[in-house]
Amino acid sequence: MDKLDVLKGLRDAVLEAGEIALKTFGHSKVVLEKSRASVATDADLRVEKHLIGYLKRQFPDHGILAEESGKIDIRGDYIWVIDPIDGTRYYARGVPIYSISVALKEKGELVLGIIHFPSLAETYTAARGIGVWRNDEPVACSTVGDPQDALVAAEIPARHDSPEEIRRAMDVVRRMVLRCQRVRIIGLSSFAMCQVAHGGFDAYVNLGSAAKEWDLAAGKVIALQAGAKVTDESGVLVVANPGLHKALLEVLEL
C-alpha cells in the first residue's frame, strides 16, 4: 500500500465531507441524544455516510469503526477509524472549532491519519515514516523542555463522570496551573493534538474525558509523526514533545 497515494485520495474525500458539514454549520439538527454528554446531528450522519461510502469503494476488504455506525466488517489487517464530527456541540452552536477525523490501523498499529477543520480551512495529514503536513506545509512539534515555559492544552471530565475522577482531575489541573506557563481547557482532542503537532501547544493532557478510539486515533498519528511522545495509561493521555514529556509526567505525578 502506497501511503502517499492513499492519503491523496482520502484527503479529497475528507475535504468533500467538510463541504457537507459547512452547509449546516451552526444550524444543524440534533437527531440522536446518545447520552447526557454526547449527541449526534444530521451532519454527523451525512458526513459519516459519505466517508464510509468512499472507503468501501476504495478498500472493500478493509474494516471500518465509525462513531455513529459502529463496527462494519471488522476483519483482516486494516481497520479505518472515523469520527465524522469531533466537537459536535461546538459545531451545532456555530463555534468553528470542530473537525472530521479518519485514521487507519494496520495490524493494530496506527499508520495514517487525516484531521480536517472545515471552518478553519486547515487539514493535517500524516503517515508513519513519512511525516506531517498542515495543509501543504510540513510541521513539527515544539522544542520547549521546561514546564514553566509550556503552553498546555487540557481536557477534563464532565459533571456526569464519577466524583473520584473529577477530584483527581482537578488536583492535576491545579498542579499544572502552578508549574506550567499556561493551561487551556479546549475540550477538543483533535484540535489540541494538531496544535501540539505544529508547535502551537507544547503538550496536551486528557484527564479522563471518556474519549473513545475515534476521538484520538488520527490525532495520535499526527502528533507522533510530528515528533511528539504519546503515553496513554491509567485513564490519562499525555502528548508532548520528547524534551517536555518526562518533566510533565513528574508535574502530573504519573
C-alpha positions, 0 to 999 in steps of 0.5 A: 500500500502506497501511503502517499497515494492513499492519503491523496485520495482520502484527503479529497474525500475528507475535504468533500465531507467538510463541504457537507458539514459547512452547509449546516454549520451552526444550524444543524439538527440534533437527531440522536441524544446518545447520552447526557454528554454526547449527541449526534446531528444530521451532519454527523450522519451525512458526513459519516455516510459519505466517508464510509461510502468512499472507503468501501469503494476504495478498500472493500476488504478493509474494516471500518469503526465509525462513531455513529455506525459502529463496527462494519466488517471488522476483519483482516489487517486494516481497520479505518477509524472515523469520527465524522464530527469531533466537537459536535456541540461546538459545531451545532452552536456555530463555534468553528472549532470542530473537525472530521477525523479518519485514521487507519490501523494496520495490524493494530498499529496506527499508520495514517491519519487525516484531521480536517477543520472545515471552518478553519480551512486547515487539514493535517495529514500524516503517515508513519515514516513519512511525516506531517503536513498542515495543509501543504506545509510540513510541521513539527512539534515544539522544542520547549523542555521546561514546564514553566515555559509550556503552553498546555492544552487540557481536557477534563471530565464532565459533571456526569463522570464519577466524583473520584475522577473529577477530584483527581482531575482537578488536583492535576489541573491545579498542579499544572496551573502552578508549574506550567506557563499556561493551561487551556481547557479546549475540550477538543482532542483533535484540535489540541493534538494538531496544535501540539503537532505544529508547535502551537501547544507544547503538550496536551493532557486528557484527564479522563474525558471518556474519549473513545478510539475515534476521538484520538486515533488520527490525532495520535498519528499526527502528533507522533509523526510530528515528533511528539511522545504519546503515553496513554495509561491509567485513564490519562493521555499525555502528548508532548514533545520528547524534551517536555514529556518526562518533566510533565509526567513528574508535574502530573505525578504519573 
